Amino acid sequence: MTATDKLTLGGLLLALIILTCNLYPWWTGGREVKQLAAFGKGFGGAACAAACPGGVLGWAHSRTGSVGNSAGETAGQGLTGARTGSGLTAGQLTGLTATGAVVVVIAVTLVVLAYKTAGKKDQRRILGGAFVGSVLLLTAGVAGALSWLPGALNAAGDGIVSVVEGAGLL
């Protein structure tokens, strides 16, 4: 199985199943934001990784789409008998610079640290959020909605560099 930049209906199905499994307890429970925090951490980390044009994080993002497509198509066809292999309109986040990459690595590191210190349920939620975020960011709609993210990451990185270099401190 190779990496992909195109999501199929099967991949979307799997992402929506995982999203539903994470939203259902929140919806039927007290609807407290903290119930979604672990899932959101994973989603945020995946969004940062999706902004990477290559490297390990960029590869992992595209690889998640391949896994989702394969597993989702198998599940969809097995459960319904209908083929779910047709592709969706592809999208991607572009424009990450070197300064933005620094912020991405720190953000992903924070998600990994949160995963390591979380309980088993929250670890699964973090992984679910990362999977759903990575898979949905292969679509034109979600990537378009988050098209501002690479610019924000770059601006945060530029700010960090300015502070470290002493610009405007004195």
ZIRA-V9854 format. One record per residue. D_FIRST is the distance of its C-alpha to the first C-alpha in Angstrom with 2 decimals. Layout:
d_first=D_FIRST
d_first=D_FIRST
This chain:
d_first=0.00
d_first=3.78
d_first=6.91
d_first=9.18
d_first=12.93
d_first=13.55
d_first=14.00
d_first=14.52
d_first=17.36
d_first=15.22
d_first=14.01
d_first=17.68
d_first=18.86
d_first=17.14
d_first=18.49
d_first=21.86
d_first=22.05
d_first=21.63
d_first=24.07
d_first=26.48
d_first=26.41
d_first=27.42
d_first=29.97
d_first=31.67
d_first=33.43
d_first=34.57
d_first=35.86
d_first=37.69
d_first=38.94
d_first=41.12
d_first=38.79
d_first=39.16
d_first=36.97
d_first=36.49
d_first=34.52
d_first=31.78
d_first=32.03
d_first=29.18
d_first=26.78
d_first=28.13
d_first=27.60
d_first=23.88
d_first=23.74
d_first=25.84
d_first=23.78
d_first=20.62
d_first=22.74
d_first=23.87
d_first=20.40
d_first=19.43
d_first=22.38
d_first=20.95
d_first=19.99
d_first=17.95
d_first=18.26
d_first=16.73
d_first=17.64
d_first=16.29
d_first=12.89
d_first=12.97
d_first=14.10
d_first=11.36
d_first=8.66
d_first=10.90
d_first=10.67
d_first=7.01
d_first=8.06
d_first=11.28
d_first=10.38
d_first=8.68
d_first=11.53
d_first=14.10
d_first=13.72
d_first=14.10
d_first=17.03
d_first=18.59
d_first=18.68
d_first=19.79
d_first=22.49
d_first=23.79
d_first=22.80
d_first=22.05
d_first=18.88
d_first=17.46
d_first=14.82
d_first=17.20
d_first=16.49
d_first=18.85
d_first=20.64
d_first=18.72
d_first=20.59
d_first=20.49
d_first=23.07
d_first=24.61
d_first=27.56
d_first=27.05
d_first=29.48
d_first=30.06
d_first=32.51
d_first=30.18
d_first=27.49
d_first=30.06
d_first=30.39
d_first=26.63
d_first=26.41
d_first=29.51
d_first=28.29
d_first=24.98
d_first=27.12
d_first=29.43
d_first=26.70
d_first=25.55
d_first=29.25
d_first=29.77
d_first=26.92
d_first=28.50
d_first=31.91
d_first=31.01
d_first=31.60
d_first=28.94
d_first=29.17
d_first=28.95
d_first=26.02
d_first=24.09
d_first=25.43
d_first=24.42
d_first=20.79
d_first=21.00
d_first=22.56
d_first=20.00
d_first=17.13
d_first=19.28
d_first=20.46
d_first=17.19
d_first=15.82
d_first=19.23
d_first=19.62
d_first=17.00
d_first=19.75
d_first=22.79
d_first=25.25
d_first=24.33
d_first=23.57
d_first=26.88
d_first=28.71
d_first=27.67
d_first=28.17
d_first=31.11
d_first=29.08
d_first=28.36
d_first=32.07
d_first=33.15
d_first=31.04
d_first=32.53
d_first=36.02
d_first=35.73
d_first=34.66
d_first=37.55
d_first=39.87
d_first=38.85
d_first=39.46
d_first=42.79
d_first=43.94
d_first=43.03
d_first=44.81
d_first=47.81
d_first=47.92
d_first=50.44
d_first=51.16
d_first=54.75
